[in-house]
Amino acid sequence: MREIITLQCPTCKNRNYSTTKNKKTTTGRLEMSKFCNTCRKHTDHKETK
């Protein structure tokens, strides 16, 4: 039931990270604070398909 997702930076729109999530327990979109290499700062990366 785990699905591979990609995380996208909201400011520069780069897809920097990929991770997995459990579709059964986490039904909403995932949002994590990650470091963006192009922005050179921590931003809240959001899940994309």
Biopython code that builds the backbone (N, CA, C, O; Angstrom):
import numpy as np
from Bio.PDB.StructureBuilder import StructureBuilder

atoms = [
    (1, "MET", "N", (0.809, -1.206, 0.000)),
    (1, "MET", "CA", (0.000, 0.000, 0.000)),
    (1, "MET", "C", (0.848, 1.264, 0.000)),
    (1, "MET", "O", (0.292, 2.363, -0.004)),
    (2, "ARG", "N", (2.165, 1.150, 0.004)),
    (2, "ARG", "CA", (3.005, 2.348, -0.018)),
    (2, "ARG", "C", (3.175, 2.832, -1.447)),
    (2, "ARG", "O", (3.321, 2.035, -2.374)),
    (3, "GLU", "N", (3.155, 4.138, -1.612)),
    (3, "GLU", "CA", (3.235, 4.747, -2.931)),
    (3, "GLU", "C", (4.423, 5.701, -2.977)),
    (3, "GLU", "O", (4.656, 6.450, -2.028)),
    (4, "ILE", "N", (5.175, 5.678, -4.077)),
    (4, "ILE", "CA", (6.304, 6.595, -4.246)),
    (4, "ILE", "C", (5.771, 7.933, -4.733)),
    (4, "ILE", "O", (5.041, 8.001, -5.722)),
    (5, "ILE", "N", (6.145, 9.002, -4.024)),
    (5, "ILE", "CA", (5.714, 10.347, -4.391)),
    (5, "ILE", "C", (6.940, 11.233, -4.553)),
    (5, "ILE", "O", (8.020, 10.903, -4.063)),
    (6, "THR", "N", (6.771, 12.359, -5.243)),
    (6, "THR", "CA", (7.843, 13.342, -5.382)),
    (6, "THR", "C", (7.431, 14.615, -4.661)),
    (6, "THR", "O", (6.252, 14.964, -4.603)),
    (7, "LEU", "N", (8.426, 15.302, -4.113)),
    (7, "LEU", "CA", (8.190, 16.552, -3.396)),
    (7, "LEU", "C", (8.713, 17.711, -4.232)),
    (7, "LEU", "O", (9.824, 17.657, -4.758)),
    (8, "GLN", "N", (7.903, 18.760, -4.349)),
    (8, "GLN", "CA", (8.229, 19.899, -5.200)),
    (8, "GLN", "C", (8.336, 21.176, -4.376)),
    (8, "GLN", "O", (7.518, 21.433, -3.493)),
    (9, "CYS", "N", (9.356, 21.969, -4.680)),
    (9, "CYS", "CA", (9.550, 23.260, -4.012)),
    (9, "CYS", "C", (8.511, 24.250, -4.540)),
    (9, "CYS", "O", (8.325, 24.347, -5.754)),
    (10, "PRO", "N", (7.831, 24.985, -3.660)),
    (10, "PRO", "CA", (6.792, 25.907, -4.144)),
    (10, "PRO", "C", (7.343, 27.182, -4.783)),
    (10, "PRO", "O", (6.645, 27.816, -5.575)),
    (11, "THR", "N", (8.566, 27.569, -4.462)),
    (11, "THR", "CA", (9.083, 28.825, -5.007)),
    (11, "THR", "C", (9.730, 28.652, -6.381)),
    (11, "THR", "O", (9.449, 29.428, -7.295)),
    (12, "CYS", "N", (10.591, 27.644, -6.537)),
    (12, "CYS", "CA", (11.282, 27.454, -7.821)),
    (12, "CYS", "C", (10.685, 26.337, -8.663)),
    (12, "CYS", "O", (11.099, 26.152, -9.807)),
    (13, "LYS", "N", (9.728, 25.591, -8.134)),
    (13, "LYS", "CA", (9.019, 24.501, -8.822)),
    (13, "LYS", "C", (9.907, 23.325, -9.211)),
    (13, "LYS", "O", (9.548, 22.560, -10.107)),
    (14, "ASN", "N", (11.061, 23.161, -8.556)),
    (14, "ASN", "CA", (11.919, 22.008, -8.811)),
    (14, "ASN", "C", (11.438, 20.821, -8.008)),
    (14, "ASN", "O", (11.032, 20.964, -6.854)),
    (15, "ARG", "N", (11.483, 19.642, -8.622)),
    (15, "ARG", "CA", (11.127, 18.405, -7.928)),
    (15, "ARG", "C", (12.409, 17.789, -7.402)),
    (15, "ARG", "O", (13.116, 17.088, -8.126)),
    (16, "ASN", "N", (12.707, 18.057, -6.123)),
    (16, "ASN", "CA", (14.004, 17.715, -5.554)),
    (16, "ASN", "C", (14.040, 16.352, -4.875)),
    (16, "ASN", "O", (15.044, 15.647, -4.980)),
    (17, "TYR", "N", (12.993, 15.972, -4.196)),
    (17, "TYR", "CA", (13.022, 14.790, -3.342)),
    (17, "TYR", "C", (11.950, 13.791, -3.754)),
    (17, "TYR", "O", (10.917, 14.161, -4.311)),
    (18, "SER", "N", (12.213, 12.516, -3.471)),
    (18, "SER", "CA", (11.190, 11.478, -3.624)),
    (18, "SER", "C", (11.151, 10.682, -2.332)),
    (18, "SER", "O", (12.183, 10.451, -1.703)),
    (19, "THR", "N", (9.958, 10.265, -1.940)),
    (19, "THR", "CA", (9.760, 9.519, -0.716)),
    (19, "THR", "C", (8.548, 8.611, -0.891)),
    (19, "THR", "O", (7.900, 8.633, -1.938)),
    (20, "THR", "N", (8.244, 7.825, 0.111)),
    (20, "THR", "CA", (7.068, 6.956, 0.055)),
    (20, "THR", "C", (6.097, 7.364, 1.148)),
    (20, "THR", "O", (6.481, 7.933, 2.170)),
    (21, "LYS", "N", (4.831, 7.060, 0.908)),
    (21, "LYS", "CA", (3.819, 7.304, 1.934)),
    (21, "LYS", "C", (2.797, 6.193, 1.898)),
    (21, "LYS", "O", (2.594, 5.553, 0.866)),
    (22, "ASN", "N", (2.154, 5.965, 3.028)),
    (22, "ASN", "CA", (1.112, 4.965, 3.150)),
    (22, "ASN", "C", (-0.210, 5.603, 2.725)),
    (22, "ASN", "O", (-0.681, 6.541, 3.367)),
    (23, "LYS", "N", (-0.807, 5.100, 1.650)),
    (23, "LYS", "CA", (-2.043, 5.677, 1.127)),
    (23, "LYS", "C", (-3.228, 5.460, 2.053)),
    (23, "LYS", "O", (-4.173, 6.249, 2.044)),
    (24, "LYS", "N", (-3.187, 4.392, 2.858)),
    (24, "LYS", "CA", (-4.313, 4.096, 3.738)),
    (24, "LYS", "C", (-4.392, 5.058, 4.914)),
    (24, "LYS", "O", (-5.478, 5.513, 5.273)),
    (25, "THR", "N", (-3.234, 5.373, 5.521)),
    (25, "THR", "CA", (-3.251, 6.214, 6.717)),
    (25, "THR", "C", (-3.129, 7.697, 6.390)),
    (25, "THR", "O", (-3.690, 8.529, 7.104)),
    (26, "THR", "N", (-2.414, 8.045, 5.332)),
    (26, "THR", "CA", (-2.225, 9.443, 4.947)),
    (26, "THR", "C", (-2.958, 9.681, 3.642)),
    (26, "THR", "O", (-2.421, 9.400, 2.570)),
    (27, "THR", "N", (-4.178, 10.195, 3.717)),
    (27, "THR", "CA", (-4.976, 10.378, 2.510)),
    (27, "THR", "C", (-4.748, 11.741, 1.878)),
    (27, "THR", "O", (-4.943, 11.900, 0.672)),
    (28, "GLY", "N", (-4.337, 12.735, 2.674)),
    (28, "GLY", "CA", (-4.123, 14.072, 2.137)),
    (28, "GLY", "C", (-2.747, 14.217, 1.510)),
    (28, "GLY", "O", (-1.953, 13.277, 1.495)),
    (29, "ARG", "N", (-2.480, 15.401, 0.996)),
    (29, "ARG", "CA", (-1.183, 15.691, 0.381)),
    (29, "ARG", "C", (-0.134, 15.891, 1.463)),
    (29, "ARG", "O", (-0.387, 16.537, 2.480)),
    (30, "LEU", "N", (1.044, 15.328, 1.232)),
    (30, "LEU", "CA", (2.132, 15.391, 2.193)),
    (30, "LEU", "C", (2.899, 16.710, 2.024)),
    (30, "LEU", "O", (3.093, 17.177, 0.902)),
    (31, "GLU", "N", (3.330, 17.303, 3.136)),
    (31, "GLU", "CA", (4.104, 18.540, 3.104)),
    (31, "GLU", "C", (5.222, 18.429, 4.126)),
    (31, "GLU", "O", (4.967, 18.191, 5.307)),
    (32, "MET", "N", (6.478, 18.604, 3.672)),
    (32, "MET", "CA", (7.642, 18.470, 4.543)),
    (32, "MET", "C", (8.568, 19.666, 4.348)),
    (32, "MET", "O", (8.659, 20.218, 3.252)),
    (33, "SER", "N", (9.247, 20.056, 5.409)),
    (33, "SER", "CA", (10.243, 21.115, 5.314)),
    (33, "SER", "C", (11.572, 20.492, 4.890)),
    (33, "SER", "O", (12.164, 19.704, 5.628)),
    (34, "LYS", "N", (12.032, 20.857, 3.695)),
    (34, "LYS", "CA", (13.259, 20.304, 3.132)),
    (34, "LYS", "C", (14.122, 21.440, 2.612)),
    (34, "LYS", "O", (13.648, 22.559, 2.415)),
    (35, "PHE", "N", (15.424, 21.132, 2.389)),
    (35, "PHE", "CA", (16.348, 22.119, 1.855)),
    (35, "PHE", "C", (16.329, 22.070, 0.333)),
    (35, "PHE", "O", (16.479, 20.999, -0.255)),
    (36, "CYS", "N", (16.147, 23.218, -0.307)),
    (36, "CYS", "CA", (16.149, 23.318, -1.766)),
    (36, "CYS", "C", (17.509, 23.848, -2.208)),
    (36, "CYS", "O", (17.937, 24.913, -1.762)),
    (37, "ASN", "N", (18.197, 23.101, -3.093)),
    (37, "ASN", "CA", (19.524, 23.504, -3.541)),
    (37, "ASN", "C", (19.495, 24.716, -4.460)),
    (37, "ASN", "O", (20.444, 25.500, -4.457)),
    (38, "THR", "N", (18.455, 24.894, -5.234)),
    (38, "THR", "CA", (18.407, 26.049, -6.134)),
    (38, "THR", "C", (18.025, 27.321, -5.385)),
    (38, "THR", "O", (18.544, 28.394, -5.693)),
    (39, "CYS", "N", (17.124, 27.219, -4.403)),
    (39, "CYS", "CA", (16.752, 28.391, -3.595)),
    (39, "CYS", "C", (17.765, 28.675, -2.492)),
    (39, "CYS", "O", (17.843, 29.797, -1.991)),
    (40, "ARG", "N", (18.543, 27.660, -2.114)),
    (40, "ARG", "CA", (19.541, 27.744, -1.047)),
    (40, "ARG", "C", (18.920, 28.070, 0.307)),
    (40, "ARG", "O", (19.511, 28.801, 1.102)),
    (41, "LYS", "N", (17.713, 27.523, 0.576)),
    (41, "LYS", "CA", (17.069, 27.716, 1.873)),
    (41, "LYS", "C", (16.063, 26.598, 2.107)),
    (41, "LYS", "O", (15.732, 25.848, 1.189)),
    (42, "HIS", "N", (15.578, 26.489, 3.344)),
    (42, "HIS", "CA", (14.560, 25.508, 3.684)),
    (42, "HIS", "C", (13.181, 26.030, 3.273)),
    (42, "HIS", "O", (12.813, 27.159, 3.595)),
    (43, "THR", "N", (12.436, 25.205, 2.567)),
    (43, "THR", "CA", (11.072, 25.552, 2.164)),
    (43, "THR", "C", (10.166, 24.359, 2.435)),
    (43, "THR", "O", (10.643, 23.242, 2.634)),
    (44, "ASP", "N", (8.865, 24.599, 2.442)),
    (44, "ASP", "CA", (7.889, 23.530, 2.652)),
    (44, "ASP", "C", (7.599, 22.865, 1.313)),
    (44, "ASP", "O", (6.832, 23.388, 0.505)),
    (45, "HIS", "N", (8.211, 21.721, 1.086)),
    (45, "HIS", "CA", (8.013, 20.977, -0.158)),
    (45, "HIS", "C", (6.676, 20.248, -0.097)),
    (45, "HIS", "O", (6.338, 19.650, 0.925)),
    (46, "LYS", "N", (5.913, 20.297, -1.189)),
    (46, "LYS", "CA", (4.597, 19.685, -1.235)),
    (46, "LYS", "C", (4.590, 18.520, -2.205)),
    (46, "LYS", "O", (5.383, 18.464, -3.144)),
    (47, "GLU", "N", (3.685, 17.599, -1.961)),
    (47, "GLU", "CA", (3.589, 16.384, -2.766)),
    (47, "GLU", "C", (3.018, 16.686, -4.152)),
    (47, "GLU", "O", (2.051, 17.436, -4.290)),
    (48, "THR", "N", (3.633, 16.086, -5.178)),
    (48, "THR", "CA", (3.103, 16.124, -6.530)),
    (48, "THR", "C", (2.951, 14.708, -7.026)),
    (48, "THR", "O", (3.505, 13.782, -6.433)),
    (49, "LYS", "N", (2.228, 14.524, -8.075)),
    (49, "LYS", "CA", (2.039, 13.180, -8.645)),
    (49, "LYS", "C", (3.086, 12.880, -9.677)),
    (49, "LYS", "O", (3.084, 11.797, -10.261)),
]
sb = StructureBuilder()
sb.init_structure("model")
sb.init_model(0)
sb.init_chain("A")
sb.init_seg("    ")
for serial, (resi, resn, name, xyz) in enumerate(atoms, 1):
    if name == "N":
        sb.init_residue(resn, " ", resi, " ")
    sb.init_atom(name, np.array(xyz, "f"), 0.0, 1.0, " ", f" {name:<3s}", serial, name[0])
structure = sb.get_structure()
